[in-house]
């Protein structure tokens, strides 16, 4: 996410399907999946007991009335013996739930949709569940009061979920530690365009409605999914090695609304040279005219912008495809591993095209007094209400420049490439980075990271 850009999600209606391989009826099942994965900032985000492999989401949305309905298919695998499990879902009326084709009992408890299948399942068993739900969407807000999730707009929906807003529009295991592939079938009134992650497989119009089918085969955290709807024009081009680039530009924006995207192929090549091959099967952007959201988010393969983005913002969201999307935080406390890395990459791009160097940027920020907001809260533990504080971005990026100066360019850029290569499609914590940095550099760095990441205030020695 680019600093100072956020959104609110809306309660929507959809249907979700989960299929479970039937266990022997004689088996005794007593385990209930936990209602959260144990994230310290968002205790009820995600769920225990299973791992989702794939989401198939069928959505029908009418912007004029905000009516939303759908069918979603989730394929998963049990990670423990289970008699009951939860999905995250806010709002909506749940119409039915089936597991392995059989009706399942369910109830609601806040954001938890608690499902009791006819038969339990053993560790390692694959299963599929179907949940049907519908309702009217709105403009949800996160714990900081910012719009996020499925945000209804006059011409459609601006859909961006960070940190745990996916549950505002589909049943989900809503935490970065459970990544999955996705298929989207989004039906909207003829003339509207629906844009999701991955590649556009088909577009069919019948009886005044158009169905857009998108497929995202790469592993993706739920907060990075999107199904934005609007008056978009789809523009296709090619990036390095024939990479498909699909941009969706709101027709109500000025003619130069996409100017900030012009150097995207060059950016991809540059970052691939620094970090490693681009992680996914396509890229692009969604450029909306939503002035209420006021931010950008690195939705996987297709970052979404609430207005025309600057070149620097595009570089930031592109860098997130490596750091944040492919290599994701294992807990939301670790968000600096997203934002500090993307901000530093933005600095590197600016230097690459002849602007201010990363070293000069560091010096300029370091000259600020110890009362400046860039020093607090500590990036390594900003608190749930300060996930997007300026210090997470700026002090996080400064940490990387300070580390570069401490261990030298050769070790530093080896570290960036190795960090990505070793953790692609996974989740990480700061201590993983500390251990790898020590291994690559041959230096002891615990004190360095303690000073920059966890200690409040302006560092004086490191």
C-alpha positions, 0 to 999 in steps of 0.5 A: 500500500502506498502511504496515506492511501486506504479504503473501506469494504462493504458487506456483500452477498455471495455463495461459497462451496467447500467439498470434503472427502467423507470420513468414516461415519464411525470415526470420533471427531472432537476437534474444532478449528480455532476461530483465528490464527493467533495474529496479535493485532487481529486475533480473529483473522484467519482460522485454524484446522485447514489450508485453502488451496483454491477459491472459486468465486461467482459474483453477481453485482448491480451497482445501481442498487448495490445488490450482491449475490454469489457462489464461491467454491473453496478447495481445502485440506485439513491440517488436523482432525476436525469436526467443525471449522470456521470461515471469516464472513461479515454481513450478508444473509447466508442461504445455505452451506454444503460440505462434500455435497451434503447440507451442513449445519452452520451458525454465525458469531460476529465475523465467524461463520461456524460450519459443522459438516455431516462427517468430520475429516482427518489430517491431510484430507481434502475437502470442499464447502459451498456457502450461499449468501447475499445482501446489499453492499456499502462502504465498510471501514477498518479498525482505523476508520478507513474504507476497505474491502468491498467499497461501493461507489456510484459506478461500481466498487473499489475493492481493496482488502488490507489488512483483513477486509476480504471477509467483507465480500466472500467467506475466506480464511482471511490471513496471509499465512493461508495463500491460495489460487483463485478463479473469479466469475463476476457478472455485472450490468452490460457496459460495466467492466469487472477486473480481478487478479490474474488473466482475463479468460473470457467475457460474455454478454447475455440478456443485459449482463456481462460475465468476466472470468479471471484466473489467478493461478499463483498463490495469493494472500486473501488481502491481495484479491480484488473484483473491482467494478466500474466504467473501465477501459481495458488496455493490453500491452506486453512487458519483459519476456512477453509478460501480459500487462492489463490496465483498467482505466476509468473512462471518467478520468482525464486522458493522461490518467495513465501517464504514471504507468508509462514506464512499467515495463522498464520498472519490471526489468529493473526490479527483476535485475535487483530482486529476481524474476518477476513473481507472477503470470501477469501485471497491470493496474486498476486506475479508478476515479474514487476520491473517497478511498484516497490510496493505492494498494498492491492487489496482486498482479493488478495494483489498484489506485483511487486516482491517477498514480505518480511514477513513484507510486507505481514503482512502490506498488510494483515492488510490492509484488516481490515484497509483500505479495510473493514474500508476505508477512507472517503476522501483521506486526511485520508489515514493515517487511512490506512497506519498508522494502517497497518504499526503499525500492521506490527510492532505488527507482528514483535514483536509477532514473537520475533523481535523488539517490537513496543515500541522499534521501536517507541523509535528508530524513535523518536530518529531521529532529527526534520529534519528527513523526518518522521516528515513531511508532517503531516499524517492527511493532507499530500497533494495530491502529498504526499499521500505515504510520509514516514511520513504517514506510520511512524508518523502514526504508531507512533501516535498509539503507543503513543496513546497506551502508553497514554490510556493503553493497555486495552483501546487501544486494545479495541479501535482497535476491536471496530473501526473495528466492528463499521465501517466494510464495511464503510468509516471513518475520523480521527474525528470518531477515536478521538470520539471513542478513547475518549469514550473508554478511558474516556480521552480528546484526541483532543489535542493529535491527533492535535499534532501527526496527524495535526501539522508539525514537531516532537512532543515534548509534548502530 
